[in-house]
Amino acid sequence: MSMFTEEEIKKKVREGYMVESVEEMTEGYKKSLIVQLTVQADTELMSAPAYWRAAQHAPSTNTQVSAHAIIQDELAHANIAYRLLEDLGVSKEKLVYGREPHEFKHPYGFDQPLDNWAELVVANGFFDRAGITLLSDVYANTSYGPLKRALVKVDMEETFHLRHGEVWMRRLSKAGDHAREMLQRAVDWMFPMTLEWFGLPDDMKRHSGQLDYKLKGLTNDQLRQVWMQSTVPLCESLGLSAPAHYDEENKEFVLDYPFPCEYDAEAKHWDFEGGEISWNQVFERWKARGPMNEWYVESVRKSRGQVEAWLNGKAAA
């Protein structure tokens, strides 16, 4: 039984109280924290096979090594979040190996194939920036002490991933027409994909547990604005077209396309001309998962069997 009532813990965390143990948590606090950590862990885990697949297109051995270093970091970050979940009584074994692929909670963006080096570096520049945007907010505001301390390491390494993306986006933007065209195509589908990452608009948000328990500080729309504050100027500085602009009068970024809209996963194309769709339609697309969902999940799972078989073979020899 918790030391606090729901109202007491909400009041205490608003006043700066840091939760350190399960015994201090109410059921509502614990449930919200588990949801947040599961999304965090699954996102880090599924980025690894997505990036590994794209790293095969690295232009040199050195660049492939850099990509593999990022993959190693992502797996370590996933382990941190799963380990924190174990402290809350959730089985890491069950989360990684006991769910169906469609039950993982990572964003839809990591169900898409990254088919070339340009898409990998834009993923670093866009997806990893989204991760930093979310986790920096959590680090600054979370009331859960173990997570705050763990994010010190995560934030430093995610910054490296982002810088890797930015550096290579600049290089490709100056590398000739073909490279620049590939870069723009990646931006075209990944910019709207990342904006969906932050979830429902604030006026439609049904649950506010993460804000009520001070597990994060900013709303979904505020997080979208933070992401665009860096991403839109980056694209503009590279001569790349991004479907958003800054509204001087209202002091905010405005999208130049209907949000949300339909996405063709096979063609990697957003149907701007088709107009706005409902968020229920978006949820149905997310629920159905993307084209690489099963492949990414199974590529992580099969490694354990392969290692165990190798170890057993060595032992038998």
Secondary structure, 3 states (H helix, E strand, C coil): CCCCCHHHHHHHHHCCCCECCHHHCCHHHHHHHHHHHHHHHHHHHHHHHHHHHHHCCCCCHHHHHHHHHHHHHHHHHHHHHHHHHHHCCCCHHHHHHCCCHHHCCCCHHHHCCCCCHHHHHHHHHHHHHHHHHHHHHHHHHCCEHHHHHHHHHHHHHHHHHHHHHHHHHHHHHCCCHHHHHHHHHHHHHHHHHHHHHCCCCHHHCCCCHHHHCCCCCCCHHHHHHHHHHHHHHHHHHCCCCCCEEEECCCCEEEECCCCCCCEECCCCEECHHHCCCCHHHHHHHHHHCCCCHHHHHHHHHHHHHHHHHHHHHHHHC
